[in-house]
Amino acid sequence: MAKTKKKKNVISYKKRMNLNIGVIIFGITFIYIIINILVFFSRDKITFYEVTEGHTSTGNEETYTGIALRDEVVSYADSSGYINYYVREGNRVSRNSTLYSIDETGAVTKMLAEAAEESSQLSKEDIKALQSDLLEFSSTYNAMDFDRVYDFKYDLDSRILELINSNSLNSINKMLSESGQEGTYTIKHAETTGIVVYSVDNFEQKKPEEIKKSDFDPETYEKAMFSSNTLVEADAPIYKTISDETWSILIPLSNADILNYADTTSVNVKFVKDNLETTAEFKMVFNEAEEGFGQLTFHNYMVRYATLRFIDVQIDTNEVSGLKVPKSAITEKDFYIIPEEYGSTGGDQNEDSIGFYRQSFLEDGTESITYIEPTIYEKKDGFYYVDMDTFAKGDILIKNDSTERCAINATQKLMGVYNINNGYTVFRQVNILAETNDYYIVESSTPYGLLEYDHIVLDSDDVSENQIIFQ
């Protein structure tokens, strides 16, 4: 019997695809790289700038003519007669030291004149002092101020006569005693200790707030000068004493100066007369007419300029330090301004934060009060500057513990830059202190301001706020 061949049932299956996970990841990565390359070459490039420290001077080298104000006490003659001084103007006198004499008949004045003709010898110290005066005048002389020559001649004549009188005083006293004329001649002593000046000009008792800009007009300035061998009336001013080393110079300020010096507390000063440089305390004062002046206060050098009322000074600007920011990076942003009295402290999260109570109404007409703590970028002139995204125009705010309300409407601009530390543009406010040709020097470490090494957009016109930046 023949064997039959068994048939085998063969089932064929489709071959399963084997996916390689490595190939997939590589493909996705490759596509991602290609897309980024295309995006990189197709998008506009945003250039950033890294903030660094910088410094400069404000460049204000304008010369001002100021009025010197001191603690000046005027003394008056208690009788009529011819006056003779025995202390050089600008020298310091002590209380009760011999200062001047009053000669009722003129006999002493005649004797002093005769003594000067007979013996006009000055000591080496006296001659040296006069030479110093001549040298100082010649070094500062300007042909445009020729009137100063006559004032200097008058001053020099008076000083020489005072020196001669002082040297002749002892012999004159002896002659008067011998002739029996002591009763007509009185020697006077200094009433207080200080620097003696032989002139008055009605500025002696003026306060800084009483100065007017018209006082700086040289055409209206009047000064009475006193010298030996002149006749004085009783109760007439004859000299003044300056006892306090602290003094000040008042300079007139323009509107631009008032803005520039708003936060200034000290300045470097150079005296044009002799190029002396020093530092002065600075503050602004205003008179009743709201004219502005800068008051420069000094605690030394008073004796150096004791005889001068008008003094030329140059304000040397302090070196300004801060953060260096390109001018192209500066932009402006609008903020709502809210009166300071509507701010409240003591929110749920931070007791020191500032917030506001906003009034709103529910659908059923019920009043709702919400406490909101916005980002406050600045506080000045009695207002808070808040981001406009926090409130809507017309929102009503309620003053704390009061029924007073105000609507949010007014806006003001603040200057700032776009910070991109986090990959998108964030407005950061800046306070400009000074500038150069291409850069501003801005205040550092201000609230919502800049820090050193921050990255900012170089050209603020290329971006907008909250824009994502691909670096």
C-alpha positions in Angstrom: 0.0 0.0 0.0 1.4 3.2 -1.0 2.2 5.9 1.7 0.3 9.1 1.4 2.2 12.4 2.0 0.8 14.6 4.8 0.1 18.2 4.0 1.3 20.8 6.5 -0.8 23.8 7.2 1.6 26.8 6.8 0.4 30.2 7.9 2.4 33.2 6.7 2.6 36.3 8.9 3.6 39.8 7.8 7.0 40.7 8.8 6.9 43.2 11.8 8.6 46.5 11.4 11.4 47.0 13.9 11.5 50.8 14.9 14.8 52.1 16.1 14.2 54.6 18.9 17.6 56.1 18.3 16.8 56.9 14.7 13.5 58.6 15.8 15.3 60.8 18.4 17.9 61.7 15.9 15.3 62.7 13.3 13.4 64.8 15.7 16.6 66.5 16.9 17.6 67.1 13.3 14.3 68.7 12.3 14.4 70.9 15.4 17.9 72.1 14.5 16.9 72.8 11.0 13.8 74.8 12.1 15.9 76.8 14.6 18.5 77.6 12.0 15.8 78.8 9.6 14.2 80.9 12.4 17.6 82.3 13.4 18.4 83.5 9.9 14.9 84.8 9.2 14.2 86.8 12.3 15.4 90.3 13.2 18.5 90.3 15.5 18.0 91.9 19.0 21.3 93.2 20.3 21.7 93.4 24.1 24.0 95.4 26.3 25.4 94.4 29.6 25.1 97.2 32.2 28.3 98.3 33.8 29.4 100.9 36.3 30.2 104.3 34.8 31.1 107.8 35.9 31.4 111.3 34.5 31.1 114.9 35.4 28.0 116.9 34.7 30.0 119.4 32.7 28.6 122.5 34.4 31.4 125.0 34.5 29.4 128.2 34.6 30.8 131.0 36.7 28.4 132.7 39.1 28.7 136.1 40.8 27.4 135.6 44.4 26.6 137.7 47.4 28.5 136.9 50.5 26.5 136.7 53.7 28.1 136.7 57.1 27.4 137.2 60.8 28.3 141.0 60.7 27.8 143.3 63.6 27.9 147.0 62.8 29.3 149.4 65.5 28.4 153.1 65.7 30.2 156.2 66.9 29.0 157.4 70.3 30.3 161.0 69.7 31.2 163.3 66.9 34.8 163.9 65.9 37.7 162.9 63.7 38.3 159.2 63.7 41.6 157.4 63.4 41.9 153.6 63.1 44.8 151.5 64.6 44.1 148.0 63.3 44.4 147.1 59.7 41.2 146.1 58.0 40.8 142.3 57.7 42.8 141.7 60.8 41.4 139.9 63.9 40.8 141.9 67.0 40.1 140.7 70.5 37.5 142.2 72.8 38.7 145.4 74.5 41.8 145.7 72.3 42.6 149.2 71.0 40.8 149.8 67.7 40.2 153.5 67.0 40.1 156.9 68.5 37.7 159.9 68.4 39.3 163.3 68.4 36.7 166.0 69.0 38.9 169.1 68.2 41.0 167.7 65.5 44.2 168.2 67.5 45.1 164.6 67.5 44.5 164.3 63.8 47.0 167.1 63.2 49.5 165.5 65.5 49.2 162.2 63.7 49.7 163.9 60.3 52.8 165.7 61.6 54.2 162.5 63.1 53.6 160.8 59.7 55.7 163.5 58.0 58.5 163.3 60.5 58.7 159.6 60.7 56.9 157.4 58.2 59.0 154.4 58.8 57.1 151.1 58.6 58.3 147.8 60.1 59.4 145.0 57.9 56.2 143.1 58.8 54.1 146.1 57.7 56.0 146.4 54.4 55.7 142.7 53.7 52.0 142.9 54.3 51.6 145.8 51.8 53.7 144.0 49.2 51.5 141.0 49.5 48.4 143.2 48.9 50.0 144.7 45.8 51.0 141.3 44.4 47.5 139.9 45.0 45.9 142.8 43.3 48.2 142.7 40.2 47.8 139.0 39.8 43.9 139.3 39.7 43.6 142.6 37.9 41.4 142.8 34.8 41.4 145.8 32.5 37.6 145.4 32.2 37.3 146.2 35.9 39.3 149.4 36.0 37.1 150.8 38.8 38.9 148.4 41.1 42.0 150.5 40.8 40.4 153.4 42.7 39.0 151.1 45.4 42.4 149.5 45.8 44.2 152.9 46.0 41.7 154.0 48.6 42.2 150.8 50.6 46.0 151.0 50.4 46.1 154.6 51.5 43.9 153.8 54.5 46.0 150.8 55.5 49.3 152.8 55.3 47.8 155.5 57.5 46.5 153.0 60.0 49.9 151.5 60.3 51.6 154.9 60.8 48.9 155.9 63.3 49.4 152.7 65.3 53.2 153.3 65.4 52.7 156.9 66.5 50.0 156.3 69.1 52.3 156.0 72.1 54.1 159.3 71.4 50.7 161.1 70.7 49.4 160.0 74.1 52.4 161.4 75.8 52.1 164.7 74.0 48.4 165.0 74.8 49.1 164.3 78.5 51.7 167.0 78.6 49.5 169.6 76.8 46.4 168.9 78.9 44.2 167.9 76.0 43.4 164.4 77.1 39.7 165.2 77.5 39.1 165.9 73.9 40.6 162.6 72.8 39.1 159.2 73.4 40.6 155.8 72.6 38.0 153.2 71.8 38.3 149.4 72.1 36.8 146.6 70.2 33.4 145.5 71.4 33.7 141.9 70.3 36.3 139.5 69.1 36.4 139.0 65.3 37.6 140.3 61.9 37.3 144.1 61.6 36.0 145.7 58.4 35.8 149.4 57.7 32.7 149.5 55.4 29.0 149.0 55.4 26.5 148.3 52.6 23.1 147.4 54.2 23.6 143.7 53.6 24.9 143.1 57.1 21.7 141.8 58.6 20.1 140.3 55.5 18.9 136.7 55.6 19.2 134.5 52.5 15.4 134.6 52.1 15.5 138.4 51.9 17.9 138.6 48.9 16.4 139.6 45.6 17.8 139.1 42.1 17.9 142.9 41.7 20.5 143.0 44.6 23.0 141.5 42.1 22.9 144.6 39.9 26.2 146.4 40.4 24.7 149.7 39.3 22.4 149.8 42.3 25.0 148.6 44.9 26.1 151.2 47.4 29.0 150.8 49.9 30.2 153.3 52.5 33.9 153.0 53.2 35.6 154.5 56.3 39.2 155.7 56.7 41.3 157.6 59.2 41.4 161.4 59.5 37.7 161.7 58.5 35.0 163.5 60.4 32.2 161.3 61.7 28.9 162.1 63.3 27.5 160.6 66.5 25.5 157.4 65.9 27.0 157.0 62.4 28.4 153.5 61.5 32.2 153.4 61.7 33.1 149.7 61.4 31.8 146.1 61.6 33.0 142.9 63.2 32.7 139.4 61.8 33.0 136.8 64.6 31.7 133.6 63.0 33.9 131.5 60.7 30.7 130.0 59.1 29.5 132.1 56.2 27.8 131.6 52.8 27.6 132.8 49.3 24.2 133.2 47.6 24.2 132.6 43.8 21.2 133.3 41.5 19.7 130.2 39.8 18.0 129.9 36.5 15.0 127.5 36.0 17.4 125.0 34.5 19.8 125.3 37.4 16.9 124.7 39.9 16.2 121.4 38.1 19.9 120.4 37.9 20.6 121.1 41.6 17.3 119.7 42.9 19.0 116.8 44.8 22.4 118.4 45.4 23.7 118.7 48.9 27.4 119.6 48.3 29.5 121.1 45.4 33.1 121.8 44.6 33.8 125.5 44.5 36.6 127.4 42.9 37.1 131.1 43.8 37.9 133.0 40.6 39.8 135.7 42.5 42.6 133.4 43.7 41.8 129.9 42.3 41.2 128.5 45.8 39.3 125.2 45.5 37.2 123.8 48.3 33.9 122.0 49.0 30.7 123.8 50.1 27.4 122.6 51.5 24.6 123.4 49.0 20.9 124.1 49.4 18.3 126.0 47.5 16.4 129.0 49.0 13.5 131.0 47.7 12.4 134.5 48.6 8.8 135.8 48.7 8.8 136.4 45.0 9.8 132.7 44.5 13.1 133.7 43.0 15.6 130.8 43.5 19.1 130.9 44.8 21.8 128.4 45.7 23.3 128.9 49.1 26.9 127.7 49.3 27.9 127.4 53.0 31.6 127.4 54.1 33.2 126.8 57.5 36.5 128.4 56.8 38.2 131.0 54.5 35.9 133.7 55.8 38.8 136.1 56.7 40.2 135.6 53.1 37.2 137.3 51.6 35.9 139.3 54.6 36.0 142.7 52.8 34.2 141.4 49.6 30.4 141.4 49.1 30.4 140.2 45.5 32.5 137.1 44.9 32.9 135.2 41.6 32.8 131.5 42.0 32.9 128.6 39.6 30.9 125.5 40.5 33.0 122.5 39.7 30.7 119.5 39.3 31.2 116.4 41.4 32.1 113.3 39.6 28.8 111.4 39.1 28.9 107.6 39.6 26.2 105.1 38.6 25.3 102.7 35.9 26.3 103.3 32.3 23.4 102.9 29.9 23.4 103.7 26.1 21.1 106.5 25.1 19.6 104.2 22.4 18.3 101.9 25.2 16.2 104.5 26.8 12.4 104.4 26.3 9.3 105.8 28.0 6.3 104.2 29.5 3.0 105.6 30.8 1.9 105.0 34.4 -1.2 105.8 36.3 -0.5 108.3 39.1 -2.4 108.0 42.3 -2.3 110.5 45.1 -0.1 109.4 48.0 -2.9 109.7 50.6 -4.8 106.9 49.0 -2.1 104.4 49.6 -2.4 101.9 52.5 0.0 99.5 54.2 -0.7 96.2 55.8 -1.8 93.8 53.2 -2.3 90.1 53.9 1.2 89.1 52.6 3.4 92.0 53.3 2.8 94.6 56.0 5.3 97.0 54.4 3.8 96.9 50.9 1.6 99.7 49.5 -1.9 98.9 48.3 -5.2 100.6 47.4 -8.8 100.0 48.1 -10.8 99.7 44.9 -14.6 100.1 44.8 -16.7 98.0 42.4 -20.3 96.7 42.2 -21.5 93.2 41.8 -24.3 92.2 39.4 -27.0 92.7 42.0 -25.7 96.2 42.7 -23.9 95.4 45.9 -20.8 97.4 46.7 -17.5 95.4 46.8 -14.2 96.7 48.2 -11.1 95.0 47.0 -7.6 95.6 48.3 -5.0 95.6 45.5 -1.2 95.7 45.8 0.2 96.9 42.4 3.8 97.2 41.3 4.8 100.8 42.3 7.6 102.0 40.1 8.1 105.5 41.6 6.9 107.8 44.4 7.5 111.5 43.9 5.7 114.9 44.1 3.0 113.3 46.2 2.0 110.5 43.8 2.5 106.8 43.3 3.4 105.6 39.8 1.6 102.3 39.2 1.6 99.9 36.3 -1.4 100.5 34.0 -2.1 96.8 33.7 -3.3 96.7 37.3 -6.2 99.1 37.0 -8.6 100.2 34.4 -9.1 103.9 33.5 -11.9 105.3 35.7 -11.5 102.8 38.5 -12.6 104.3 41.8 -10.3 104.2 44.8 -11.3 104.8 48.4 -9.1 106.5 51.0 -8.4 104.3 54.0 -10.6 105.2 57.0 -12.4 107.8 55.0 -15.3 108.3 52.6 -13.2 110.3 50.1 -12.8 108.8 46.6 -10.9 109.4 43.5 -11.0 108.1 39.9 -7.9 106.8 38.2 -7.4 108.9 35.1 -4.1 110.9 35.2 -1.0 109.4 33.7 2.7 110.4 33.6 5.7 109.0 31.8 8.8 107.4 33.3 12.0 106.8 31.6 13.4 103.3 31.5 14.9 100.4 29.6 13.9 96.9 28.6 15.6 94.3 30.8 15.9 90.8 29.2 17.5 88.7 32.0 14.5 86.3 32.0 14.2 85.9 28.2 11.5 88.5 27.6 11.4 92.3 27.9 10.6 93.9 31.2 10.4 97.6 31.7 12.9 98.9 34.3 12.8 102.5 35.5 15.9 104.7 35.4 16.8 108.0 37.1 19.3 109.8 34.9 22.1 111.6 36.9 24.4 112.8 34.0 25.1 112.1 30.4 28.0 111.9 27.9 27.7 111.9 24.1 26.4 108.4 23.8 25.6 107.3 27.3 23.6 108.2 30.4 24.8 107.7 33.9 21.8 106.4 35.9 21.2 105.8 39.6 21.9 102.2 40.7 20.0 100.0 43.1 16.7 101.8 42.8 13.4 100.0 43.3 12.4 98.4 40.0 15.6 99.7 38.5 18.8 98.3 37.2 21.7 96.4 38.7 25.2 96.0 37.4 25.6 93.2 34.8 21.9 93.3 33.9 21.2 92.6 30.2 19.1 95.3 28.5 18.0 95.8 24.9 20.5 98.1 23.1 17.9 99.7 20.9 14.5 100.1 22.6 12.8 100.8 19.3 13.3 97.2 18.2 11.1 95.6 20.8 8.0 96.0 22.9 7.2 95.2 26.5 6.8 91.4 27.4 8.3 90.4 24.0 10.1 87.0 24.1 13.8 87.5 23.1 15.9 84.8 21.4 19.5 85.4 22.3 
